[in-house]
Amino acid sequence: MSSLLQDKLYEVHTQAPPPNKDFHHLTITKNEVIWKSWRISFRPNQERVCPREVKKLHKDFLLDEQLHKQLQSIFGKKMLDYVLGLCQGHYDFLVRMPENLIIHILSFLNTEDIGQLSKTCKKFRQLCNTEEFWERIKQLQDKYTLDAKTIKFPGKRPLNFIQKPGYLTPMQRRQTTFF
């Protein structure tokens, strides 16, 4: 499963809480945590402040309590917990899968399940709200839906297959694009 991971696991940037105007950028890769800070706030005792960059391997970051406090003060406790989890190897693989693989998996779900999944995270919400997604889902569902006219078993009458409830018809797709 680790082969599905991209080199950059997570990236976020923000401005520090008021009254600061400092800018912070955090990048988590497979091997290291990169923390960049730009001091923008006015400081009369400092004429020139250069951007700062700290690179730490995951094992070193897990031991650096001071950096944890800085990260928590800027991004919050939940973000710190998430970053610590990534550094400990707790990856959310489903979100990191390639889009075409996610769409293939979602083609087996009905519209209600896709609607619920789109509420779980930003990536799935964006993915489920595109026209291309619904076109691809429809194509995959049509491919796997058995047609009674083409399926015949030797010596038996044709089977009547009914489309599963919850699968999309062309009109439903347009109505369910935005949940």
Backbone as JSON Lines, residues from 0, in Angstrom:
{"i":0,"aa":"M","n":[0.82,-1.2,0.0],"ca":[0.0,0.0,0.0],"c":[0.86,1.26,0.0]}
{"i":1,"aa":"S","n":[2.05,1.18,0.53],"ca":[2.87,2.39,0.6],"c":[3.27,2.88,-0.79]}
{"i":2,"aa":"S","n":[3.15,2.03,-1.8],"ca":[3.48,2.47,-3.15],"c":[2.45,3.46,-3.68]}
{"i":3,"aa":"L","n":[1.26,3.51,-3.06],"ca":[0.24,4.47,-3.46],"c":[0.53,5.87,-2.93]}
{"i":4,"aa":"L","n":[1.43,5.97,-1.97],"ca":[1.73,7.27,-1.37],"c":[2.53,8.14,-2.31]}
{"i":5,"aa":"Q","n":[2.14,9.39,-2.39],"ca":[2.92,10.36,-3.13],"c":[4.05,10.83,-2.23]}
{"i":6,"aa":"D","n":[5.05,11.5,-2.8],"ca":[6.16,11.97,-1.99],"c":[5.68,13.0,-0.96]}
{"i":7,"aa":"K","n":[4.79,13.89,-1.37],"ca":[4.28,14.91,-0.47],"c":[2.97,14.39,0.14]}
{"i":8,"aa":"L","n":[2.99,14.09,1.44],"ca":[1.82,13.54,2.11],"c":[0.79,14.6,2.46]}
{"i":9,"aa":"Y","n":[1.27,15.77,2.89],"ca":[0.36,16.82,3.32],"c":[1.06,18.16,3.22]}
{"i":10,"aa":"E","n":[0.28,19.18,2.9],"ca":[0.84,20.53,2.79],"c":[-0.23,21.52,3.21]}
{"i":11,"aa":"V","n":[0.14,22.46,4.05],"ca":[-0.81,23.47,4.51],"c":[-0.03,24.76,4.8]}
{"i":12,"aa":"H","n":[-0.71,25.88,4.62],"ca":[-0.09,27.16,4.95],"c":[-1.16,28.07,5.54]}
{"i":13,"aa":"T","n":[-0.73,28.98,6.37],"ca":[-1.67,29.9,7.02],"c":[-0.93,31.1,7.57]}
{"i":14,"aa":"Q","n":[-1.72,32.08,7.96],"ca":[-1.19,33.25,8.64],"c":[-1.35,33.0,10.13]}
{"i":15,"aa":"A","n":[-0.4,33.45,10.9],"ca":[-0.44,33.24,12.35],"c":[-1.64,33.97,12.95]}
{"i":16,"aa":"P","n":[-2.12,33.5,14.11],"ca":[-3.26,34.16,14.75],"c":[-2.91,35.59,15.13]}
{"i":17,"aa":"P","n":[-3.92,36.48,15.16],"ca":[-3.66,37.88,15.5],"c":[-3.01,38.0,16.86]}
{"i":18,"aa":"P","n":[-2.2,38.97,17.09],"ca":[-1.93,40.16,16.29],"c":[-0.81,39.98,15.27]}
{"i":19,"aa":"N","n":[-0.26,38.78,15.17],"ca":[0.83,38.52,14.22],"c":[0.32,38.54,12.78]}
{"i":20,"aa":"K","n":[1.22,38.83,11.89],"ca":[0.94,38.75,10.46],"c":[1.88,37.75,9.8]}
{"i":21,"aa":"D","n":[2.6,36.99,10.62],"ca":[3.59,36.04,10.11],"c":[2.91,34.95,9.28]}
{"i":22,"aa":"F","n":[3.63,34.46,8.29],"ca":[3.12,33.44,7.39],"c":[3.85,32.13,7.68]}
{"i":23,"aa":"H","n":[3.11,31.01,7.72],"ca":[3.7,29.71,8.03],"c":[3.28,28.69,6.98]}
{"i":24,"aa":"H","n":[4.21,27.84,6.63],"ca":[3.98,26.8,5.62],"c":[4.52,25.49,6.17]}
{"i":25,"aa":"L","n":[3.67,24.46,6.16],"ca":[4.06,23.15,6.69],"c":[3.89,22.1,5.59]}
{"i":26,"aa":"T","n":[4.94,21.32,5.36],"ca":[4.9,20.26,4.37],"c":[5.37,18.96,5.03]}
{"i":27,"aa":"I","n":[4.57,17.9,4.84],"ca":[4.95,16.6,5.35],"c":[5.23,15.71,4.14]}
{"i":28,"aa":"T","n":[6.44,15.19,4.04],"ca":[6.8,14.27,2.97],"c":[6.9,12.87,3.56]}
{"i":29,"aa":"K","n":[7.25,11.9,2.74],"ca":[7.4,10.53,3.23],"c":[8.46,10.41,4.32]}
{"i":30,"aa":"N","n":[9.48,11.29,4.25],"ca":[10.63,11.14,5.14],"c":[10.81,12.28,6.14]}
{"i":31,"aa":"E","n":[10.28,13.47,5.83],"ca":[10.59,14.61,6.69],"c":[9.44,15.58,6.83]}
{"i":32,"aa":"V","n":[9.57,16.43,7.85],"ca":[8.64,17.53,8.1],"c":[9.39,18.81,7.79]}
{"i":33,"aa":"I","n":[8.79,19.67,6.96],"ca":[9.42,20.94,6.58],"c":[8.53,22.07,7.06]}
{"i":34,"aa":"W","n":[9.06,22.91,7.92],"ca":[8.34,24.03,8.51],"c":[9.01,25.32,8.05]}
{"i":35,"aa":"K","n":[8.28,26.17,7.34],"ca":[8.81,27.44,6.87],"c":[8.04,28.57,7.52]}
{"i":36,"aa":"S","n":[8.76,29.6,7.97],"ca":[8.13,30.77,8.61],"c":[8.69,32.04,8.0]}
{"i":37,"aa":"W","n":[7.8,32.97,7.72],"ca":[8.19,34.29,7.25],"c":[7.67,35.29,8.25]}
{"i":38,"aa":"R","n":[8.58,36.03,8.86],"ca":[8.2,37.06,9.82],"c":[7.78,38.3,9.07]}
{"i":39,"aa":"I","n":[6.51,38.66,9.2],"ca":[5.98,39.82,8.51],"c":[5.61,40.92,9.51]}
{"i":40,"aa":"S","n":[5.33,40.53,10.73],"ca":[4.92,41.48,11.76],"c":[6.01,42.51,12.01]}
{"i":41,"aa":"F","n":[5.59,43.71,12.35],"ca":[6.53,44.78,12.63],"c":[7.2,44.53,13.97]}
{"i":42,"aa":"R","n":[8.52,44.54,13.95],"ca":[9.31,44.37,15.17],"c":[10.37,45.46,15.16]}
{"i":43,"aa":"P","n":[10.19,46.47,15.99],"ca":[11.12,47.6,15.96],"c":[12.55,47.23,16.31]}
{"i":44,"aa":"N","n":[12.75,46.19,17.11],"ca":[14.11,45.84,17.5],"c":[14.83,44.98,16.46]}
{"i":45,"aa":"Q","n":[14.11,44.54,15.43],"ca":[14.72,43.72,14.39],"c":[14.57,44.44,13.05]}
{"i":46,"aa":"E","n":[15.67,44.81,12.47],"ca":[15.6,45.51,11.2],"c":[15.31,44.56,10.05]}
{"i":47,"aa":"R","n":[15.99,43.44,10.03],"ca":[15.83,42.52,8.91],"c":[15.71,41.09,9.45]}
{"i":48,"aa":"V","n":[14.62,40.44,9.06],"ca":[14.4,39.06,9.48],"c":[14.2,38.22,8.22]}
{"i":49,"aa":"C","n":[15.03,37.22,8.06],"ca":[14.95,36.35,6.89],"c":[13.97,35.21,7.16]}
{"i":50,"aa":"P","n":[13.43,34.66,6.1],"ca":[12.57,33.48,6.29],"c":[13.35,32.35,6.95]}
{"i":51,"aa":"R","n":[12.65,31.56,7.71],"ca":[13.27,30.47,8.46],"c":[12.72,29.13,7.94]}
{"i":52,"aa":"E","n":[13.56,28.15,7.82],"ca":[13.12,26.83,7.39],"c":[13.73,25.78,8.31]}
{"i":53,"aa":"V","n":[12.88,24.88,8.79],"ca":[13.33,23.78,9.64],"c":[12.94,22.49,8.95]}
{"i":54,"aa":"K","n":[13.91,21.61,8.75],"ca":[13.65,20.29,8.18],"c":[14.04,19.26,9.22]}
{"i":55,"aa":"K","n":[13.09,18.38,9.5],"ca":[13.34,17.32,10.48],"c":[12.84,16.0,9.93]}
{"i":56,"aa":"L","n":[13.6,14.94,10.16],"ca":[13.12,13.61,9.85],"c":[11.95,13.29,10.77]}
{"i":57,"aa":"H","n":[11.1,12.37,10.36],"ca":[9.91,12.06,11.16],"c":[10.27,11.67,12.58]}
{"i":58,"aa":"K","n":[11.29,10.82,12.74],"ca":[11.66,10.38,14.1],"c":[12.16,11.55,14.95]}
{"i":59,"aa":"D","n":[12.85,12.52,14.33],"ca":[13.32,13.69,15.07],"c":[12.17,14.64,15.4]}
{"i":60,"aa":"F","n":[11.23,14.78,14.48],"ca":[10.08,15.64,14.72],"c":[9.23,15.12,15.88]}
{"i":61,"aa":"L","n":[9.09,13.8,15.97],"ca":[8.3,13.22,17.04],"c":[8.87,13.52,18.42]}
{"i":62,"aa":"L","n":[10.17,13.78,18.49],"ca":[10.83,14.07,19.77],"c":[10.94,15.56,20.07]}
{"i":63,"aa":"D","n":[10.65,16.43,19.12],"ca":[10.83,17.88,19.27],"c":[9.58,18.54,19.86]}
{"i":64,"aa":"E","n":[9.51,18.63,21.18],"ca":[8.34,19.19,21.87],"c":[8.15,20.68,21.56]}
{"i":65,"aa":"Q","n":[9.24,21.42,21.4],"ca":[9.14,22.85,21.11],"c":[8.47,23.09,19.75]}
{"i":66,"aa":"L","n":[8.84,22.31,18.76],"ca":[8.22,22.43,17.44],"c":[6.75,22.02,17.49]}
{"i":67,"aa":"H","n":[6.43,21.04,18.33],"ca":[5.02,20.64,18.51],"c":[4.21,21.81,19.06]}
{"i":68,"aa":"K","n":[4.76,22.52,20.03],"ca":[4.05,23.67,20.61],"c":[3.84,24.77,19.58]}
{"i":69,"aa":"Q","n":[4.85,25.05,18.77],"ca":[4.72,26.06,17.73],"c":[3.65,25.65,16.72]}
{"i":70,"aa":"L","n":[3.69,24.4,16.29],"ca":[2.71,23.9,15.33],"c":[1.3,23.98,15.9]}
{"i":71,"aa":"Q","n":[1.14,23.62,17.16],"ca":[-0.17,23.67,17.79],"c":[-0.67,25.1,17.94]}
{"i":72,"aa":"S","n":[0.21,26.03,18.26],"ca":[-0.23,27.43,18.42],"c":[-0.65,28.05,17.09]}
{"i":73,"aa":"I","n":[-0.05,27.61,15.99],"ca":[-0.38,28.16,14.68],"c":[-1.55,27.42,14.04]}
{"i":74,"aa":"F","n":[-1.49,26.1,14.0],"ca":[-2.47,25.31,13.26],"c":[-3.53,24.64,14.13]}
{"i":75,"aa":"G","n":[-3.29,24.52,15.42],"ca":[-4.28,23.91,16.32],"c":[-3.92,22.48,16.7]}
{"i":76,"aa":"K","n":[-4.61,22.0,17.74],"ca":[-4.35,20.67,18.3],"c":[-4.66,19.55,17.31]}
{"i":77,"aa":"K","n":[-5.78,19.68,16.57],"ca":[-6.15,18.62,15.62],"c":[-5.1,18.45,14.54]}
{"i":78,"aa":"M","n":[-4.55,19.56,14.05],"ca":[-3.51,19.49,13.02],"c":[-2.25,18.84,13.59]}
{"i":79,"aa":"L","n":[-1.9,19.18,14.83],"ca":[-0.73,18.56,15.45],"c":[-0.94,17.05,15.55]}
{"i":80,"aa":"D","n":[-2.1,16.62,15.98],"ca":[-2.39,15.19,16.08],"c":[-2.3,14.51,14.72]}
{"i":81,"aa":"Y","n":[-2.82,15.17,13.69],"ca":[-2.78,14.61,12.33],"c":[-1.34,14.46,11.85]}
{"i":82,"aa":"V","n":[-0.53,15.5,12.06],"ca":[0.88,15.46,11.63],"c":[1.64,14.39,12.4]}
{"i":83,"aa":"L","n":[1.4,14.28,13.7],"ca":[2.06,13.24,14.49],"c":[1.65,11.85,13.98]}
{"i":84,"aa":"G","n":[0.39,11.7,13.62],"ca":[-0.07,10.43,13.06],"c":[0.63,10.1,11.74]}
{"i":85,"aa":"L","n":[0.78,11.09,10.87],"ca":[1.49,10.87,9.61],"c":[2.94,10.47,9.87]}
{"i":86,"aa":"C","n":[3.57,11.14,10.83],"ca":[4.97,10.83,11.14],"c":[5.12,9.43,11.74]}
{"i":87,"aa":"Q","n":[4.08,8.93,12.38],"ca":[4.11,7.58,12.96],"c":[3.68,6.52,11.95]}
{"i":88,"aa":"G","n":[3.33,6.94,10.73],"ca":[2.98,5.99,9.68],"c":[1.5,5.69,9.58]}
{"i":89,"aa":"H","n":[0.66,6.49,10.21],"ca":[-0.79,6.3,10.13],"c":[-1.34,7.13,8.97]}
{"i":90,"aa":"Y","n":[-1.4,6.52,7.79],"ca":[-1.82,7.22,6.58],"c":[-3.29,6.95,6.3]}
{"i":91,"aa":"D","n":[-3.97,7.9,5.72],"ca":[-5.33,7.72,5.24],"c":[-5.25,7.36,3.76]}
{"i":92,"aa":"F","n":[-5.14,6.07,3.48],"ca":[-4.87,5.59,2.13],"c":[-6.0,5.88,1.15]}
{"i":93,"aa":"L","n":[-7.25,5.82,1.59],"ca":[-8.37,6.0,0.66],"c":[-8.31,7.36,-0.02]}
{"i":94,"aa":"V","n":[-8.01,8.4,0.73],"ca":[-7.94,9.74,0.16],"c":[-6.72,9.89,-0.75]}
{"i":95,"aa":"R","n":[-5.68,9.12,-0.52],"ca":[-4.45,9.24,-1.28],"c":[-4.42,8.38,-2.55]}
{"i":96,"aa":"M","n":[-5.45,7.58,-2.76],"ca":[-5.49,6.74,-3.97],"c":[-5.63,7.6,-5.21]}
{"i":97,"aa":"P","n":[-5.18,7.1,-6.36],"ca":[-5.37,7.83,-7.61],"c":[-6.87,8.0,-7.9]}
{"i":98,"aa":"E","n":[-7.22,9.13,-8.5],"ca":[-8.63,9.46,-8.74],"c":[-9.36,8.4,-9.57]}
{"i":99,"aa":"N","n":[-8.7,7.86,-10.59],"ca":[-9.39,6.87,-11.42],"c":[-9.72,5.6,-10.62]}
{"i":100,"aa":"L","n":[-8.89,5.24,-9.67],"ca":[-9.16,4.07,-8.83],"c":[-10.31,4.36,-7.86]}
{"i":101,"aa":"I","n":[-10.34,5.56,-7.31],"ca":[-11.45,5.95,-6.42],"c":[-12.76,5.94,-7.19]}
{"i":102,"aa":"I","n":[-12.76,6.47,-8.4],"ca":[-13.98,6.5,-9.22],"c":[-14.43,5.08,-9.54]}
{"i":103,"aa":"H","n":[-13.49,4.2,-9.82],"ca":[-13.86,2.82,-10.11],"c":[-14.52,2.17,-8.88]}
{"i":104,"aa":"I","n":[-13.98,2.41,-7.71],"ca":[-14.57,1.86,-6.49],"c":[-15.95,2.46,-6.25]}
{"i":105,"aa":"L","n":[-16.08,3.77,-6.45],"ca":[-17.36,4.43,-6.21],"c":[-18.44,4.02,-7.2]}
{"i":106,"aa":"S","n":[-18.04,3.48,-8.35],"ca":[-19.04,3.07,-9.35],"c":[-19.9,1.92,-8.84]}
{"i":107,"aa":"F","n":[-19.45,1.22,-7.82],"ca":[-20.23,0.12,-7.26],"c":[-21.2,0.59,-6.18]}
{"i":108,"aa":"L","n":[-21.15,1.86,-5.82],"ca":[-22.04,2.39,-4.78],"c":[-23.3,2.98,-5.4]}
{"i":109,"aa":"N","n":[-24.35,3.08,-4.61],"ca":[-25.55,3.76,-5.1],"c":[-25.44,5.25,-4.77]}
{"i":110,"aa":"T","n":[-26.37,6.04,-5.26],"ca":[-26.27,7.5,-5.12],"c":[-26.33,7.95,-3.68]}
{"i":111,"aa":"E","n":[-27.09,7.27,-2.85],"ca":[-27.16,7.66,-1.43],"c":[-25.8,7.49,-0.76]}
{"i":112,"aa":"D","n":[-25.13,6.38,-1.05],"ca":[-23.81,6.13,-0.47],"c":[-22.78,7.14,-0.98]}
{"i":113,"aa":"I","n":[-22.85,7.47,-2.26],"ca":[-21.93,8.48,-2.81],"c":[-22.19,9.82,-2.14]}
{"i":114,"aa":"G","n":[-23.45,10.15,-1.91],"ca":[-23.8,11.4,-1.22],"c":[-23.23,11.44,0.18]}
{"i":115,"aa":"Q","n":[-23.3,10.35,0.91],"ca":[-22.74,10.29,2.26],"c":[-21.22,10.39,2.22]}
{"i":116,"aa":"L","n":[-20.6,9.73,1.27],"ca":[-19.14,9.76,1.15],"c":[-18.66,11.18,0.81]}
{"i":117,"aa":"S","n":[-19.44,11.9,0.01],"ca":[-19.02,13.26,-0.36],"c":[-19.01,14.2,0.83]}
{"i":118,"aa":"K","n":[-19.65,13.82,1.91],"ca":[-19.68,14.65,3.13],"c":[-18.52,14.36,4.07]}
{"i":119,"aa":"T","n":[-17.69,13.38,3.74],"ca":[-16.64,12.97,4.67],"c":[-15.39,13.84,4.62]}
{"i":120,"aa":"C","n":[-15.02,14.33,3.45],"ca":[-13.81,15.16,3.38],"c":[-13.87,16.05,2.14]}
{"i":121,"aa":"K","n":[-12.97,17.01,2.12],"ca":[-12.93,17.99,1.04],"c":[-12.64,17.34,-0.31]}
{"i":122,"aa":"K","n":[-11.72,16.37,-0.33],"ca":[-11.37,15.73,-1.6],"c":[-12.57,15.02,-2.2]}
{"i":123,"aa":"F","n":[-13.31,14.26,-1.4],"ca":[-14.47,13.54,-1.92],"c":[-15.6,14.5,-2.3]}
{"i":124,"aa":"R","n":[-15.75,15.6,-1.57],"ca":[-16.78,16.58,-1.92],"c":[-16.48,17.19,-3.29]}
{"i":125,"aa":"Q","n":[-15.22,17.57,-3.5],"ca":[-14.84,18.14,-4.8],"c":[-14.98,17.11,-5.92]}
{"i":126,"aa":"L","n":[-14.56,15.89,-5.66],"ca":[-14.63,14.84,-6.67],"c":[-16.08,14.52,-7.03]}
{"i":127,"aa":"C","n":[-16.95,14.41,-6.04],"ca":[-18.35,14.02,-6.28],"c":[-19.18,15.15,-6.88]}
{"i":128,"aa":"N","n":[-18.68,16.35,-6.91],"ca":[-19.43,17.48,-7.46],"c":[-18.99,17.88,-8.86]}
{"i":129,"aa":"T","n":[-18.29,17.01,-9.55],"ca":[-17.89,17.32,-10.92],"c":[-18.73,16.54,-11.92]}
{"i":130,"aa":"E","n":[-18.97,17.14,-13.05],"ca":[-19.73,16.51,-14.12],"c":[-18.98,15.29,-14.67]}
{"i":131,"aa":"E","n":[-17.64,15.39,-14.77],"ca":[-16.85,14.27,-15.28],"c":[-16.99,13.05,-14.39]}
{"i":132,"aa":"F","n":[-17.05,13.26,-13.08],"ca":[-17.22,12.16,-12.14],"c":[-18.51,11.4,-12.43]}
{"i":133,"aa":"W","n":[-19.61,12.14,-12.57],"ca":[-20.9,11.48,-12.79],"c":[-20.97,10.8,-14.15]}
{"i":134,"aa":"E","n":[-20.31,11.37,-15.17],"ca":[-20.25,10.71,-16.48],"c":[-19.48,9.39,-16.37]}
{"i":135,"aa":"R","n":[-18.37,9.42,-15.68],"ca":[-17.54,8.22,-15.52],"c":[-18.28,7.16,-14.7]}
{"i":136,"aa":"I","n":[-18.96,7.58,-13.64],"ca":[-19.74,6.64,-12.82],"c":[-20.82,5.98,-13.67]}
{"i":137,"aa":"K","n":[-21.5,6.77,-14.48],"ca":[-22.56,6.23,-15.34],"c":[-21.98,5.21,-16.33]}
{"i":138,"aa":"Q","n":[-20.83,5.54,-16.93],"ca":[-20.2,4.62,-17.88],"c":[-19.83,3.3,-17.21]}
{"i":139,"aa":"L","n":[-19.23,3.4,-16.01],"ca":[-18.83,2.18,-15.31],"c":[-20.03,1.36,-14.87]}
{"i":140,"aa":"Q","n":[-21.09,2.03,-14.42],"ca":[-22.29,1.29,-14.0],"c":[-22.94,0.61,-15.2]}
{"i":141,"aa":"D","n":[-22.97,1.29,-16.34],"ca":[-23.54,0.66,-17.54],"c":[-22.72,-0.55,-17.97]}
{"i":142,"aa":"K","n":[-21.41,-0.45,-17.8],"ca":[-20.52,-1.54,-18.19],"c":[-20.79,-2.79,-17.35]}
{"i":143,"aa":"Y","n":[-21.05,-2.59,-16.05],"ca":[-21.23,-3.72,-15.16],"c":[-22.68,-4.16,-15.0]}
{"i":144,"aa":"T","n":[-23.62,-3.4,-15.55],"ca":[-25.02,-3.8,-15.48],"c":[-25.27,-4.84,-16.56]}
{"i":145,"aa":"L","n":[-25.78,-5.96,-16.16],"ca":[-26.01,-7.04,-17.12],"c":[-27.27,-6.77,-17.91]}
{"i":146,"aa":"D","n":[-27.22,-7.05,-19.19],"ca":[-28.35,-6.83,-20.08],"c":[-29.0,-8.18,-20.39]}
{"i":147,"aa":"A","n":[-30.3,-8.28,-20.17],"ca":[-31.01,-9.55,-20.35],"c":[-30.97,-10.02,-21.8]}
{"i":148,"aa":"K","n":[-30.84,-9.12,-22.74],"ca":[-30.84,-9.5,-24.15],"c":[-29.54,-10.18,-24.56]}
{"i":149,"aa":"T","n":[-28.45,-9.83,-23.91],"ca":[-27.15,-10.38,-24.33],"c":[-26.74,-11.58,-23.5]}
{"i":150,"aa":"I","n":[-27.34,-11.79,-22.33],"ca":[-26.97,-12.91,-21.48],"c":[-27.96,-14.05,-21.69]}
{"i":151,"aa":"K","n":[-27.47,-15.17,-22.17],"ca":[-28.3,-16.37,-22.32],"c":[-27.46,-17.56,-21.91]}
{"i":152,"aa":"F","n":[-28.06,-18.43,-21.14],"ca":[-27.38,-19.64,-20.74],"c":[-27.88,-20.77,-21.64]}
{"i":153,"aa":"P","n":[-27.02,-21.67,-22.05],"ca":[-27.46,-22.73,-22.95],"c":[-28.58,-23.57,-22.32]}
{"i":154,"aa":"G","n":[-29.65,-23.76,-23.09],"ca":[-30.76,-24.57,-22.66],"c":[-31.7,-23.91,-21.67]}
{"i":155,"aa":"K","n":[-31.48,-22.63,-21.36],"ca":[-32.36,-21.94,-20.41],"c":[-32.89,-20.68,-21.05]}
{"i":156,"aa":"R","n":[-33.96,-20.19,-20.5],"ca":[-34.52,-18.94,-21.02],"c":[-33.69,-17.75,-20.5]}
{"i":157,"aa":"P","n":[-33.76,-16.62,-21.19],"ca":[-32.98,-15.45,-20.75],"c":[-33.41,-14.99,-19.36]}
{"i":158,"aa":"L","n":[-32.43,-14.53,-18.61],"ca":[-32.71,-14.04,-17.26],"c":[-33.15,-12.58,-17.33]}
{"i":159,"aa":"N","n":[-34.02,-12.19,-16.44],"ca":[-34.45,-10.79,-16.35],"c":[-33.67,-10.11,-15.24]}
{"i":160,"aa":"F","n":[-32.78,-9.25,-15.62],"ca":[-32.0,-8.49,-14.64],"c":[-32.63,-7.13,-14.45]}
{"i":161,"aa":"I","n":[-32.79,-6.75,-13.22],"ca":[-33.36,-5.44,-12.9],"c":[-32.23,-4.57,-12.39]}
{"i":162,"aa":"Q","n":[-32.22,-3.33,-12.83],"ca":[-31.17,-2.42,-12.37],"c":[-31.32,-2.23,-10.88]}
{"i":163,"aa":"K","n":[-30.22,-2.27,-10.15],"ca":[-30.25,-2.15,-8.7],"c":[-30.82,-0.8,-8.3]}
{"i":164,"aa":"P","n":[-31.6,-0.77,-7.2],"ca":[-32.13,0.51,-6.75],"c":[-30.99,1.42,-6.31]}
{"i":165,"aa":"G","n":[-31.14,2.69,-6.6],"ca":[-30.12,3.66,-6.22],"c":[-29.12,3.95,-7.32]}
{"i":166,"aa":"Y","n":[-29.08,3.14,-8.38],"ca":[-28.17,3.45,-9.48],"c":[-28.76,4.57,-10.33]}
{"i":167,"aa":"L","n":[-27.92,5.25,-11.03],"ca":[-28.31,6.48,-11.69],"c":[-29.0,6.26,-13.02]}
{"i":168,"aa":"T","n":[-30.01,7.07,-13.25],"ca":[-30.58,7.23,-14.58],"c":[-30.08,8.58,-15.06]}
{"i":169,"aa":"P","n":[-30.15,8.88,-16.36],"ca":[-29.62,10.16,-16.83],"c":[-30.22,11.38,-16.12]}
{"i":170,"aa":"M","n":[-31.49,11.36,-15.8],"ca":[-32.1,12.52,-15.14],"c":[-31.66,12.61,-13.68]}
{"i":171,"aa":"Q","n":[-31.52,11.49,-13.0],"ca":[-31.11,11.52,-11.61],"c":[-29.71,12.08,-11.47]}
{"i":172,"aa":"R","n":[-28.83,11.76,-12.42],"ca":[-27.45,12.24,-12.33],"c":[-27.41,13.75,-12.27]}
{"i":173,"aa":"R","n":[-28.18,14.41,-13.09],"ca":[-28.16,15.86,-13.11],"c":[-28.75,16.44,-11.82]}
{"i":174,"aa":"Q","n":[-29.75,15.78,-11.26],"ca":[-30.36,16.28,-10.03],"c":[-29.51,16.04,-8.82]}
{"i":175,"aa":"T","n":[-28.64,15.04,-8.83],"ca":[-27.84,14.71,-7.65],"c":[-26.42,15.22,-7.73]}
{"i":176,"aa":"T","n":[-26.11,16.06,-8.68],"ca":[-24.76,16.55,-8.8],"c":[-24.32,17.32,-7.56]}
{"i":177,"aa":"F","n":[-25.2,18.13,-6.99],"ca":[-24.87,18.88,-5.78],"c":[-25.7,18.34,-4.64]}
{"i":178,"aa":"F","n":[-25.02,17.82,-3.65],"ca":[-25.71,17.19,-2.53],"c":[-26.15,18.22,-1.53]}
